[in-house]
Amino acid sequence: MAGKRKVKKAKIVACSRTYLPDELIIFQILSRLSIESLHGIMRRVCKTWADTIRSPQFARTHLQHAKPGPGLFIQDRKNPDGAGFVQFKHNGEVKITHLNPNQPYPGLILCSCQGLSVFSFRRERYCTSLDRTYNTWDKLLYVANPVMMDVVVQVSTCITPSPNYYNTYGISSLPNNGGFKLVCCQFDPQTIQSDFYILKLGDDHDQYSWRKIGSAFGCLFASDWHRMHVIPIGQYIYWLPNGSLWSDIPCGQGMMIDIANESVSVISFDEATGLQLKDPSSFRGFGNIDNHVALVQHDYAALYVCISKDIYLRNWELYHKVDYQELDFRPSLFVACIDQEVILYGLFRFQRYNMKTKKVRRLEELESYFKYQMCTHTNTLVSPCIL
């Protein structure tokens, strides 16, 4: 028809939106909430959400997203059934969560990694005058999350027929969510030898068995290895000396266990490592800062915090210096580093020093150092059932 325009038909273009299932959205939101919020959700919201939070996949995701800060797990040695979890907020306040799980704790906490902890009951025994009095552990270890306490796995301790051995334990995680491994350091004070055994936690609890992965002879001060500080960092577990307020014993040497390759390495602390300890009494102890091994030492004027980014602890750099002229906590025993807080014990009281604000405060929430069993701990949802 003349004079009639042609009208083009409009093309309908579909809007390309990606729709996520509601379950996935809820999963991602929940994985970014705090442990305290998740505990409330499990108790008060629907069973479906509670089952999601208890799942192994959720525990791993929450550990990556929420990035829970470390704290200090404390138990009264005379009454280990209850415990407290000490955290330090950014505003300087101290938060103590009193933990009273549905079932009592199976003894005292020995070590912890990513919220998974090892417990055992203490047994006292007397050895020679050289070895003084040792505290050793019962025939069973118990692996659990001390906050959840929903699953408790029993593992036989690494015991040999000789009564002279003293066992200490460490736990750490394998790379790429490969699970956890337990390591036992079995020290013989008569021969000054330590044998190391390893065990992988898994689903088949009946197949748990310890395997020897190496031995090492200690130094002249190895009789103090029953007081070693066990520090897990990644796939490595370090056995390092504890400091003392009254002893002139130098730090001597330590051990590093690579749980992925199941190898044992001796670490000697001397001038070759760059660790300058001219006076043995200047040594205060080792700890963990920003996932690195930290060393605390002092002289008449200051307290020095150094870290090593080398897994063999061969190179050290100054991390922070605490000037004694402004502070009142010398001499002090190093207890732990929690974020930017250095926890010290001296003159029968706990004190904390913030490396960011450079303020020192008395930690009035804690009493005597000798009253508590302490362990650096991270509050997570990790449980033995995810292994």
ZAMARGU-4260 file (C-alpha; in steps of 0.2 Angstrom, whole numbers, plus 5000, padded with zeros to 4 digits):
<rodrens>
0) 5000/5000/5000 | 5007/5017/4995 | 5012/5029/5008 | 5012/5016/5022 | 5027/5014/5032
5) 5034/4997/5037 | 5035/4994/5056 | 5049/4984/5062 | 5045/4971/5075 | 5053/4974/5092
10) 5065/4961/5097 | 5063/4954/5114 | 5080/4952/5122 | 5080/4941/5138 | 5088/4949/5153
15) 5103/4938/5158 | 5103/4937/5176 | 5111/4923/5187 | 5100/4916/5200 | 5108/4908/5215
20) 5098/4896/5225 | 5092/4902/5242 | 5102/4888/5251 | 5118/4894/5244 | 5115/4913/5248
25) 5111/4908/5266 | 5126/4897/5267 | 5137/4911/5262 | 5129/4924/5274 | 5130/4912/5289
30) 5149/4908/5285 | 5153/4926/5289 | 5145/4927/5306 | 5154/4925/5322 | 5154/4909/5332
35) 5143/4917/5346 | 5129/4921/5333 | 5130/4904/5325 | 5128/4896/5342 | 5112/4906/5344
40) 5106/4902/5327 | 5108/4883/5330 | 5098/4884/5347 | 5084/4895/5341 | 5082/4894/5322
45) 5076/4880/5311 | 5085/4863/5311 | 5090/4864/5293 | 5101/4879/5297 | 5108/4870/5312
50) 5112/4855/5302 | 5121/4866/5289 | 5131/4875/5302 | 5137/4858/5309 | 5142/4851/5292
55) 5161/4849/5288 | 5160/4860/5272 | 5153/4874/5282 | 5166/4873/5296 | 5180/4875/5282
60) 5171/4889/5274 | 5168/4898/5290 | 5187/4896/5294 | 5191/4905/5278 | 5178/4919/5278
65) 5176/4924/5296 | 5194/4924/5300 | 5192/4921/5319 | 5205/4929/5330 | 5216/4919/5342
70) 5213/4919/5360 | 5219/4911/5376 | 5211/4895/5382 | 5213/4893/5401 | 5208/4880/5413
75) 5210/4878/5432 | 5222/4864/5434 | 5212/4858/5450 | 5195/4860/5441 | 5197/4856/5423
80) 5178/4853/5419 | 5175/4872/5415 | 5186/4884/5406 | 5187/4901/5399 | 5192/4909/5382
85) 5200/4926/5383 | 5200/4937/5369 | 5206/4955/5366 | 5195/4968/5357 | 5202/4982/5346
90) 5196/4995/5359 | 5207/4987/5372 | 5193/4978/5382 | 5195/4960/5387 | 5181/4947/5384
95) 5181/4931/5393 | 5169/4918/5388 | 5165/4905/5401 | 5164/4888/5393 | 5153/4875/5401
100) 5150/4862/5388 | 5136/4848/5390 | 5150/4836/5394 | 5165/4839/5405 | 5182/4841/5398
105) 5192/4825/5396 | 5207/4832/5406 | 5218/4847/5403 | 5221/4855/5386 | 5238/4850/5379
110) 5239/4858/5362 | 5227/4866/5349 | 5226/4871/5331 | 5213/4880/5321 | 5201/4876/5336
115) 5204/4857/5336 | 5212/4853/5353 | 5220/4838/5362 | 5216/4834/5380 | 5222/4821/5393
120) 5221/4818/5411 | 5237/4822/5421 | 5246/4809/5431 | 5260/4813/5443 | 5275/4803/5445
125) 5293/4805/5452 | 5309/4801/5443 | 5327/4804/5448 | 5333/4820/5456 | 5340/4825/5439
130) 5323/4825/5431 | 5314/4832/5446 | 5295/4829/5446 | 5286/4825/5430 | 5268/4827/5425
135) 5264/4814/5412 | 5247/4810/5404 | 5235/4796/5404 | 5233/4781/5392 | 5221/4790/5381
140) 5221/4807/5372 | 5205/4816/5368 | 5203/4826/5352 | 5188/4838/5352 | 5183/4856/5348
145) 5182/4863/5366 | 5168/4875/5362 | 5157/4863/5353 | 5161/4847/5362 | 5149/4838/5350
150) 5162/4825/5344 | 5176/4818/5355 | 5188/4806/5347 | 5199/4795/5358 | 5217/4791/5353
155) 5229/4780/5363 | 5244/4789/5369 | 5261/4785/5362 | 5268/4774/5377 | 5283/4763/5377
160) 5287/4750/5391 | 5300/4761/5400 | 5293/4772/5414 | 5307/4785/5411 | 5300/4793/5395
165) 5290/4809/5395 | 5278/4813/5381 | 5272/4830/5375 | 5260/4832/5360 | 5257/4844/5346
170) 5243/4845/5333 | 5243/4854/5316 | 5234/4854/5299 | 5240/4848/5283 | 5239/4860/5267
175) 5224/4861/5256 | 5212/4855/5270 | 5221/4838/5271 | 5216/4835/5288 | 5226/4835/5305
180) 5240/4825/5311 | 5246/4822/5329 | 5264/4822/5334 | 5272/4814/5350 | 5289/4819/5356
185) 5294/4805/5368 | 5309/4811/5378 | 5321/4800/5388 | 5330/4811/5401 | 5343/4797/5404
190) 5349/4797/5386 | 5344/4815/5382 | 5336/4808/5366 | 5319/4812/5359 | 5309/4800/5347
195) 5295/4808/5337 | 5280/4798/5332 | 5265/4804/5321 | 5247/4799/5318 | 5234/4805/5305
200) 5217/4808/5312 | 5203/4801/5300 | 5187/4792/5299 | 5193/4775/5304 | 5197/4777/5322
205) 5201/4759/5325 | 5216/4760/5313 | 5224/4774/5323 | 5243/4769/5326 | 5258/4779/5329
210) 5273/4778/5317 | 5291/4783/5322 | 5297/4797/5310 | 5314/4801/5318 | 5325/4804/5333
215) 5336/4818/5339 | 5349/4820/5354 | 5346/4835/5365 | 5359/4848/5371 | 5365/4849/5389
220) 5349/4857/5394 | 5338/4845/5386 | 5332/4838/5403 | 5320/4853/5403 | 5312/4847/5387
225) 5297/4842/5397 | 5293/4861/5398 | 5295/4864/5379 | 5283/4876/5371 | 5274/4867/5356
230) 5269/4879/5342 | 5260/4874/5327 | 5262/4885/5311 | 5255/4878/5295 | 5262/4861/5292
235) 5275/4863/5304 | 5276/4860/5323 | 5290/4867/5333 | 5296/4861/5350 | 5304/4876/5358
240) 5311/4880/5375 | 5300/4890/5388 | 5308/4905/5396 | 5310/4907/5415 | 5311/4921/5427
245) 5324/4913/5438 | 5334/4901/5428 | 5350/4906/5418 | 5347/4891/5406 | 5350/4897/5388
250) 5337/4892/5375 | 5350/4879/5368 | 5340/4871/5354 | 5323/4865/5348 | 5315/4854/5335
255) 5304/4857/5319 | 5292/4843/5313 | 5286/4844/5295 | 5270/4834/5296 | 5267/4834/5277
260) 5284/4826/5273 | 5285/4818/5291 | 5303/4824/5294 | 5312/4830/5310 | 5324/4844/5310
265) 5335/4850/5324 | 5336/4869/5326 | 5351/4876/5336 | 5351/4893/5343 | 5368/4901/5341
270) 5377/4915/5332 | 5374/4906/5316 | 5355/4909/5317 | 5357/4927/5320 | 5349/4925/5337
275) 5360/4935/5349 | 5358/4929/5367 | 5374/4935/5376 | 5366/4933/5393 | 5356/4917/5395
280) 5345/4926/5408 | 5339/4938/5394 | 5329/4924/5386 | 5310/4925/5390 | 5302/4913/5378
285) 5295/4909/5361 | 5277/4912/5354 | 5268/4915/5338 | 5265/4932/5330 | 5256/4933/5313
290) 5259/4915/5309 | 5278/4917/5312 | 5288/4910/5327 | 5292/4925/5339 | 5306/4926/5352
295) 5305/4938/5367 | 5321/4943/5376 | 5326/4958/5386 | 5340/4968/5394 | 5341/4981/5407
300) 5333/4994/5396 | 5320/4986/5385 | 5310/4970/5380 | 5313/4965/5362 | 5301/4955/5352
305) 5308/4947/5336 | 5301/4936/5323 | 5308/4923/5310 | 5300/4921/5293 | 5312/4907/5289
310) 5304/4890/5294 | 5321/4884/5301 | 5322/4900/5311 | 5339/4905/5304 | 5335/4923/5302
315) 5327/4935/5314 | 5321/4953/5313 | 5315/4965/5326 | 5296/4966/5327 | 5294/4977/5342
320) 5304/4985/5356 | 5296/4989/5373 | 5305/5003/5382 | 5306/4999/5401 | 5308/5017/5406
325) 5289/5020/5403 | 5282/5003/5408 | 5282/4994/5425 | 5283/4975/5421 | 5301/4969/5423
330) 5307/4956/5425 | 5293/4947/5416 | 5289/4930/5409 | 5282/4929/5391 | 5266/4920/5391
335) 5258/4922/5373 | 5255/4935/5359 | 5237/4937/5355 | 5235/4949/5340 | 5244/4964/5345
340) 5244/4960/5364 | 5259/4953/5372 | 5254/4944/5388 | 5267/4944/5402 | 5268/4937/5419
345) 5279/4945/5433 | 5279/4950/5451 | 5264/4938/5454 | 5252/4946/5441 | 5247/4946/5423
350) 5250/4961/5412 | 5247/4964/5394 | 5256/4976/5382 | 5248/4982/5366 | 5261/4984/5353
355) 5250/4996/5343 | 5245/5008/5357 | 5260/5005/5367 | 5250/5004/5383 | 5252/4992/5397
360) 5237/4986/5408 | 5235/4974/5421 | 5226/4958/5416 | 5215/4958/5432 | 5204/4944/5425
365) 5217/4931/5428 | 5225/4926/5444 | 5241/4916/5447 | 5251/4909/5432 | 5253/4893/5441
370) 5234/4891/5443 | 5230/4888/5425 | 5233/4877/5411 | 5235/4888/5396 | 5235/4886/5377
375) 5234/4898/5362 | 5217/4894/5354 | 5206/4899/5340 | 5187/4899/5342 | 5180/4890/5327
380) 5168/4876/5322 | 5181/4864/5317 | 5177/4846/5324 | 5185/4829/5322 | 5170/4824/5311
385) 5177/4835/5297 | 5193/4825/5296
</rodrens>
